[in-house]
Amino acid sequence: MNGGGKYQIKAKIISCVLKNAINKEMQVIVFSFGVYEKFLHRCRIMDTFASQGIAALAIILVSYYFYVKYTYNYWKRKNVPQLHPTFPFGNYNLPLPKGFSIGPISKRYYDAFKKAGHAFGGVYVGMTPHVVLVDERLGRNVLTKDFQYFMDRGLYHRPQSIITSNMFVQNNEEWRPKRSKLTVIFTSAKMKFYFNTIKKCANELEANLDTAAIRNEDIDIYETMGCYFTDIISSLVYGIDAKSFKDPNAAIRKVGRELFSKYTLPFKMTLFLVNAYPNLAKMLGVPSIQKEIEDFFVKLVPDTMDYRKKNNIYREDLLQLLIDLNNSGTIASNDIIAETFNFFVAGYETSSTISTYLLYELAKHKDIQDKVRNEISRVLKNHNGEFSYDVIHELTYMNQVMKEASRKYPALATLTRVCVSDYQIPGTDVIIEKDTPVIIPILGYHFNPDYFPDPDKFDPDRFEGNVKYEGFLPFGDGPRNCIGERLGVMQVKLGVAVLLKNFEVSLSPTLKEPLVLDELQFVTKTTERIYLRIKKIDN
């Protein structure tokens, strides 16, 4: 083969290769174009879906906007004055990192409506309309004369929680038969019996203060009185010698402390959620109370009951009375757990709050302190120098002092009730509809200058002669008032009397004034811990 033939063969081979390459490339291009076409088709479908989704979302958002706007005009449609709400807090307009306390907030509601001359007004907790009763007569009527319309407290509760299934929380008449059966726990005869236990705890308080006085130490009065009341309630309710002064970190003391002081951001968010959006909270399974606290009390009661049964122990305390009611078929076993927890919380926190601020005011006002001390000395002389149930009952000026402390620093600064059937506000055509929550702003009532001139002044003479005020409601009123009021008053008066008989109290130089209500707290507390200086009296 000559050279020209070789080149022709090579040219044909190259031509075939190129053709194959071009064909494959075209196939790739054609295939790619087909994929691209399919991709575009799918994009068009996806774009349609996206457009539809965006449109649906827009419709939902616009609809929800108008729903929120409609909801936040509820009171306007009823011709009731209202405060301007902000979504999603409504009129709970505090940022969550700061927290919220219904007491100071409800007082702001009260002040705003009262300044405008309204007897009542509308607010929104989250998106739920609430009515604020500014006129004290309306508030008291809700608790007493018109109680049948407002018997429910409307507190957040999940049925799975044993310890919060107590008569303080329960609704729909569930609380009534239990309360009628438990009133036997607080008769005068029982009060006299409990006195000896309280007196023993008061002696421990005195011994602790003796040590502090010798060391010339300032004392955190809330913590000190908290130990005293923990010992009382632990003994009366559970039959436990807590020894809180010797071991401030004893299990039951720690639980009592954490109940009202564990205010982390998650807890504050939970507190807002259960108050503002309770139905959502239930859907999310938000517990009624911290799990570790519930577990503690759910275990404590059965363990104590088993111990008594095995060792044939019968003790005259609140737990034993509940056990007896259970044995007679009057209450269920879980009721024992629930009601002992109820008594523990009520007996500890309210008494700690009242006694703390009572002693703070006495430390500021030496003339009032001396007057109380003189009354204690005078009454003791008539009873051989020994504290007794009768001595405490005869301390009438101390009653005035305690009432004035409860006025300025009510443990529960507001009460809530839920309307269980439509109610017409007297003298108006306004109907409070069924299921509407009602706010009774106790802190506002207690600082109303119409009833209490110069309300910031601590003046026990306001209550001289056992005078009664329409808006004075430190323990509530009516069929659901505080069932343990008499016990609470007795343990506060004895603790304060023992302290003042033996010690003078004055403010610590480190205390910052004026005191400011702490809006991180659910109950009435101030931002500053209160430190007092005590000095032993030579009796």
C-alpha positions in Angstrom: 0.0 0.0 0.0 1.3 3.3 -1.0 1.6 6.3 1.3 -1.6 7.9 -0.1 -3.7 4.9 0.7 -2.5 4.9 4.3 -3.6 8.5 4.8 -7.0 7.8 3.3 -7.5 4.9 5.8 -6.4 7.1 8.7 -8.8 9.9 7.5 -11.7 7.4 7.4 -10.9 6.2 10.9 -10.6 9.7 12.3 -13.9 10.6 10.5 -15.7 7.6 12.2 -14.3 8.5 15.6 -15.4 12.1 15.2 -18.9 11.1 14.0 -19.2 8.7 17.0 -18.0 11.4 19.3 -20.3 14.0 17.9 -23.2 11.6 18.1 -22.4 10.8 21.7 -22.1 14.5 22.5 -25.4 15.2 20.8 -26.9 12.3 22.7 -25.6 13.8 25.9 -26.8 17.2 24.9 -30.2 15.9 24.0 -30.4 13.8 27.2 -29.3 16.8 29.2 -31.9 19.0 27.5 -34.6 16.4 28.4 -33.5 16.3 32.0 -33.5 20.1 32.0 -37.0 20.1 30.5 -38.2 17.7 33.2 -36.4 19.9 35.8 -38.1 23.0 34.5 -41.4 21.1 34.6 -40.9 20.1 38.1 -39.8 23.6 39.1 -43.0 25.0 37.6 -44.9 22.4 39.7 -42.9 23.3 42.8 -43.2 27.0 42.1 -47.0 26.5 41.9 -46.9 24.6 45.2 -44.7 27.3 46.8 -47.0 30.0 45.5 -49.9 28.2 46.9 -48.1 27.6 50.2 -47.1 31.2 50.4 -50.7 32.3 49.6 -52.1 29.9 52.2 -49.6 31.2 54.8 -50.5 34.7 54.0 -54.2 34.0 54.4 -53.5 32.3 57.7 -51.4 35.2 58.9 -53.9 37.8 57.8 -56.7 35.9 59.3 -54.8 35.5 62.6 -54.0 39.2 62.6 -57.7 40.0 62.3 -58.5 37.4 64.9 -56.0 38.9 67.3 -57.4 42.4 66.6 -60.9 41.2 67.1 -60.0 39.5 70.4 -58.2 42.6 71.6 -61.3 44.6 71.1 -63.5 42.3 73.2 -64.0 44.9 76.0 -64.5 47.8 73.5 -67.4 45.8 71.9 -69.0 45.6 75.4 -68.4 49.3 76.0 -66.1 48.5 78.9 -62.9 50.7 79.3 -59.8 48.7 78.5 -56.0 49.1 78.6 -54.2 48.8 75.3 -52.8 45.3 74.8 -49.7 44.1 72.9 -49.5 40.7 71.3 -48.7 38.1 72.6 -48.5 39.4 76.2 -51.7 41.3 76.2 -51.4 43.6 79.2 -48.7 41.4 80.8 -46.3 43.9 79.2 -43.1 42.9 81.0 -40.3 41.3 79.1 -39.7 37.7 80.2 -36.1 38.1 81.3 -37.4 40.6 83.9 -40.2 38.2 84.8 -43.6 39.1 86.1 -45.6 39.2 89.3 -49.4 39.4 89.1 -49.5 41.5 92.3 -47.6 44.6 91.1 -49.1 44.2 87.6 -52.7 44.1 88.9 -52.0 47.1 91.0 -51.0 49.0 87.9 -54.3 48.0 86.3 -56.1 49.2 89.4 -54.2 52.5 89.5 -54.9 53.2 85.8 -58.6 52.5 85.9 -59.1 54.3 89.2 -57.3 57.4 88.0 -59.7 57.4 85.0 -62.7 57.1 87.4 -63.8 53.6 86.4 -65.3 51.1 88.8 -64.0 48.2 86.7 -62.1 47.7 83.4 -60.9 45.2 80.9 -57.4 43.8 80.4 -55.9 40.8 78.5 -53.7 38.2 80.0 -52.1 36.8 76.8 -55.2 36.8 74.6 -57.7 36.0 77.4 -60.0 38.9 78.4 -60.0 39.6 82.2 -62.1 42.1 84.1 -60.4 44.1 86.9 -62.7 45.0 89.8 -61.6 48.5 90.9 -64.4 49.2 93.2 -63.7 47.4 96.5 -67.4 46.6 97.0 -67.5 44.8 93.7 -64.4 42.8 94.7 -65.9 41.8 98.1 -69.2 40.9 96.5 -67.5 38.5 94.2 -66.0 36.7 97.2 -69.2 36.8 99.4 -72.7 37.9 98.3 -72.3 36.9 94.7 -70.0 33.9 95.4 -72.2 31.5 93.5 -71.2 33.2 90.2 -67.4 33.1 91.0 -66.6 30.0 93.0 -63.7 28.8 90.8 -60.2 30.2 91.2 -59.2 29.2 87.6 -55.7 28.2 88.7 -53.6 26.1 86.2 -53.8 22.4 87.1 -53.1 19.2 85.3 -55.1 16.2 86.7 -51.9 14.1 86.6 -50.5 16.2 89.4 -51.4 14.7 92.8 -50.2 17.5 95.1 -52.0 20.3 93.2 -55.3 18.4 93.3 -56.1 20.1 96.5 -59.0 22.2 97.6 -57.2 25.5 97.0 -56.9 24.7 93.3 -60.0 22.5 92.7 -63.0 23.8 90.8 -66.6 22.8 90.0 -67.7 22.2 93.6 -64.9 19.5 94.0 -63.4 21.6 96.8 -66.6 22.1 98.9 -67.2 18.7 100.5 -63.5 18.4 101.3 -63.3 21.8 102.9 -66.3 21.1 105.1 -64.7 17.9 106.3 -61.3 19.6 107.0 -62.7 22.5 109.0 -62.5 20.2 112.1 -58.7 20.6 111.9 -58.9 24.3 112.7 -61.4 24.5 115.7 -60.5 26.4 118.8 -59.8 23.2 120.6 -57.3 22.1 117.9 -55.7 25.6 118.0 -55.0 25.2 121.7 -53.5 21.7 121.1 -51.3 23.0 118.3 -50.0 25.8 120.5 -47.6 23.6 122.4 -45.9 22.5 119.2 -45.6 26.1 118.0 -44.2 27.2 121.4 -41.5 24.6 121.2 -40.5 25.9 117.8 -40.6 29.5 119.1 -38.1 28.4 121.8 -35.8 27.2 119.0 -36.2 30.6 117.3 -35.2 32.3 120.6 -32.1 30.1 121.0 -31.0 30.9 117.4 -31.4 34.6 118.0 -29.4 34.4 121.2 -26.5 33.0 119.3 -26.8 35.8 116.6 -27.0 38.5 119.3 -23.9 37.2 121.1 -22.0 37.2 117.8 -23.3 40.6 117.0 -24.5 39.3 113.6 -27.1 40.8 111.3 -29.8 38.3 110.5 -31.6 37.7 107.2 -35.1 37.9 108.8 -36.9 36.2 106.0 -34.6 33.2 106.2 -34.7 33.2 110.0 -38.5 33.2 110.1 -38.6 30.8 107.3 -36.7 28.3 109.4 -39.2 28.9 112.3 -42.3 28.3 110.1 -40.7 25.3 108.4 -40.2 23.7 111.8 -43.8 24.4 112.8 -45.5 23.2 109.6 -43.2 20.2 109.3 -44.1 19.1 112.8 -47.9 20.0 112.7 -48.4 18.6 109.2 -46.0 15.7 108.9 -44.8 15.0 112.4 -41.3 15.7 111.4 -38.7 17.4 113.5 -37.0 19.5 110.7 -34.4 21.1 112.9 -34.1 23.9 110.3 -32.0 26.2 112.6 -29.4 23.4 113.0 -29.5 22.2 109.4 -30.7 25.0 107.1 -30.2 22.6 104.1 -32.4 19.8 105.5 -34.5 18.3 102.7 -37.8 19.8 103.7 -36.2 23.2 104.3 -34.6 23.2 100.8 -37.9 22.3 99.2 -39.7 25.1 101.1 -37.0 27.6 100.0 -37.1 26.5 96.3 -40.9 26.7 96.1 -40.8 30.5 96.0 -37.3 31.3 95.0 -36.4 29.2 91.9 -37.1 31.9 89.4 -34.9 30.9 86.4 -35.8 32.2 82.9 -37.4 28.8 81.9 -39.5 28.9 85.0 -40.6 32.5 84.3 -41.5 31.5 80.8 -43.5 28.6 82.2 -45.2 30.8 84.7 -46.2 33.2 81.9 -47.5 30.4 79.7 -49.7 28.7 82.3 -51.2 32.1 83.2 -51.6 33.6 79.7 -52.2 30.5 77.6 -53.3 27.6 79.9 -54.8 25.5 77.2 -51.6 25.6 75.2 -49.7 24.8 78.3 -51.8 21.7 78.9 -51.4 20.6 75.2 -47.6 20.9 75.7 -47.8 18.9 78.9 -46.4 21.7 81.1 -46.5 20.4 84.7 -48.4 22.1 87.5 -45.3 22.3 89.7 -41.6 21.4 89.5 -41.2 17.6 89.2 -38.6 17.4 92.0 -40.9 19.1 94.4 -43.9 16.9 93.5 -41.8 13.8 93.8 -40.6 14.8 97.3 -44.0 15.3 98.7 -45.5 12.3 96.9 -42.9 10.1 98.6 -42.9 11.9 102.0 -46.5 11.2 102.9 -46.7 7.4 102.2 -43.3 6.9 103.8 -44.5 8.7 107.0 -47.8 6.8 107.0 -46.0 3.5 106.6 -43.6 4.3 109.4 -46.4 5.2 111.8 -48.3 2.0 110.9 -45.3 -0.3 111.4 -44.3 1.3 114.7 -47.9 1.7 116.0 -47.5 5.5 116.3 -50.5 7.7 116.7 -49.7 11.4 116.8 -52.1 14.3 117.2 -51.2 16.3 114.1 -52.8 17.3 110.8 -51.5 14.3 109.0 -53.1 11.9 111.6 -56.4 13.8 111.3 -56.3 13.3 107.5 -55.3 9.6 108.0 -58.3 9.2 110.3 -60.6 10.8 107.7 -59.1 8.4 105.1 -59.7 5.4 107.3 -63.4 6.4 107.7 -63.7 6.7 103.9 -64.2 10.4 104.0 -61.2 11.3 101.8 -59.0 9.4 99.4 -55.3 8.5 99.9 -54.2 11.0 97.3 -56.2 13.7 99.1 -53.8 13.3 102.1 -50.8 14.1 99.9 -52.6 17.0 98.2 -53.9 18.6 101.3 -50.8 18.3 103.4 -48.9 20.0 100.6 -51.6 22.7 100.6 -51.2 23.3 104.3 -47.4 23.3 104.0 -47.3 25.9 101.3 -50.0 28.2 102.9 -48.5 27.9 106.4 -45.0 28.5 105.3 -45.0 31.3 102.7 -47.8 33.6 103.9 -46.5 33.6 107.5 -42.9 34.1 106.5 -43.9 37.1 104.4 -46.1 38.8 107.0 -43.6 38.3 109.9 -40.7 39.5 107.8 -42.2 42.8 106.9 -43.9 43.3 110.3 -40.5 43.1 111.9 -38.9 45.3 109.3 -41.5 48.0 110.1 -41.0 47.6 113.8 -37.3 48.0 113.3 -38.0 51.3 111.5 -40.5 52.5 114.1 -39.1 52.1 117.6 -42.1 53.8 119.2 -44.4 51.1 117.8 -42.0 48.4 118.7 -41.8 49.6 122.3 -45.6 49.7 122.4 -45.9 46.1 121.3 -43.2 45.0 123.8 -45.0 46.8 126.6 -48.2 45.1 125.7 -46.5 41.7 125.8 -45.0 42.4 129.2 -48.3 43.6 130.6 -50.2 40.5 129.4 -47.5 38.1 130.5 -47.7 39.4 134.0 -51.3 38.4 134.1 -50.4 34.8 133.1 -47.4 34.1 135.4 -44.9 35.2 132.7 -45.6 32.2 130.5 -46.8 32.3 126.9 -50.0 30.5 126.3 -52.9 30.4 123.8 -54.8 32.9 126.0 -51.8 35.3 126.1 -51.6 35.4 122.3 -55.3 36.0 122.1 -55.1 39.0 124.4 -52.4 40.8 122.4 -54.8 43.2 120.8 -52.3 45.9 119.8 -50.2 43.3 118.1 -53.3 42.3 116.1 -53.4 45.9 114.8 -49.7 45.7 113.9 -50.1 42.4 112.1 -53.1 43.7 110.2 -51.2 46.8 109.1 -48.3 44.7 108.0 -50.7 42.5 106.0 -52.2 45.7 104.4 -48.8 47.0 103.2 -47.4 43.6 102.3 -50.2 41.1 101.6 -48.6 37.7 100.9 -51.0 37.2 97.9 -51.3 40.7 96.4 -54.2 39.7 94.0 -57.0 37.1 93.9 -58.5 35.7 90.7 -61.9 34.1 90.2 -63.6 32.7 87.2 -67.2 33.5 86.3 -69.1 30.2 86.3 -72.4 31.7 84.9 -73.2 35.0 83.2 -73.2 37.8 85.8 -74.5 41.4 85.5 -72.3 43.9 87.2 -74.7 45.7 89.7 -75.9 49.1 88.6 -74.7 48.6 85.0 -75.8 46.7 81.8 -72.4 45.0 81.5 -72.5 41.2 81.5 -69.4 39.3 82.6 -69.8 36.2 80.5 -69.3 32.6 81.7 -65.6 31.5 81.9 -64.3 35.1 82.1 -61.6 35.5 84.7 -61.9 38.3 87.3 -59.0 40.1 88.9 -59.4 41.4 92.5 -56.3 43.7 92.9 -55.8 43.4 96.7 -52.5 45.4 96.6 -54.4 48.2 94.9 -57.2 48.1 97.5 -54.7 48.2 100.4 -53.1 51.4 99.1 -56.4 53.2 98.3 -56.1 56.6 100.1 -59.9 56.8 100.3 -59.8 54.0 102.9 -56.2 54.3 104.1 -55.0 57.9 104.1 -51.3 58.3 103.5 -51.1 54.6 102.5 -47.3 54.3 102.4 -47.2 55.1 106.2 -47.1 52.2 108.6 -49.9 53.0 111.0 -51.4 50.2 113.2 -53.9 52.7 114.6 -55.9 52.3 111.4 -57.2 49.1 112.9 -57.9 50.3 116.4 -61.2 49.0 117.8 -61.3 46.1 115.3 -62.5 48.4 112.5 -63.3 46.7 109.3 -62.5 48.0 105.8 -64.3 47.0 102.6 -61.1 46.5 100.7 -59.0 44.8 103.4 -58.6 41.3 102.2 -55.2 39.7 103.3 -56.8 36.3 103.7 -59.6 36.6 101.2 -63.2 36.4 102.2 -66.3 34.3 101.8 -66.7 30.5 101.5 -63.2 30.1 100.0 -61.2 32.3 102.3 -58.0 31.0 103.9 -59.1 28.0 106.0 -55.9 28.2 108.1 -56.1 31.9 108.9 -56.4 31.4 112.7 -53.4 29.0 112.7 -51.3 31.4 110.6 -52.1 34.4 112.9 -51.3 32.4 116.0 -47.9 31.2 114.8 -46.9 34.7 113.6 -48.0 36.4 116.8 -46.2 33.9 119.0 -42.9 34.0 117.0 -42.9 37.9 117.0 -43.9 38.0 120.7 -41.0 35.7 121.8 -38.6 37.7 119.7 -39.7 41.1 121.0 -39.9 40.0 124.6 -36.2 39.1 124.5 -34.6 41.3 121.8 -34.7 44.8 120.3 -34.6 44.9 116.5 -33.1 47.6 114.3 -32.3 48.0 110.6 -28.9 46.8 109.5 -26.7 49.6 108.1 -26.3 47.5 105.0 -30.0 47.5 104.1 -30.9 49.6 101.0 -34.0 51.7 101.1 -36.6 52.3 100.0 -37.7 48.8 99.5 -39.0 47.9 96.0 -41.4 45.1 95.1 -39.6 42.3 93.3 -41.4 41.6 90.0 -39.6 38.3 89.6 -41.6 36.9 92.5 -45.0 35.3 92.4 -45.8 36.3 96.0 -45.1 39.7 97.7 -41.4 40.2 98.2 -38.9 43.0 97.8 -35.8 43.1 95.6 -33.5 43.5 98.7 -33.1 40.8 101.4 -34.0 42.3 104.7 -31.2 42.2 107.3 -32.0 43.2 110.9 -29.7 43.8 113.8 -30.8 42.3 117.2 -29.8 43.2 120.7 -30.5 41.0 123.7 -32.8 42.6 126.4 -32.1 41.9 130.1 -35.5 40.9 131.4 
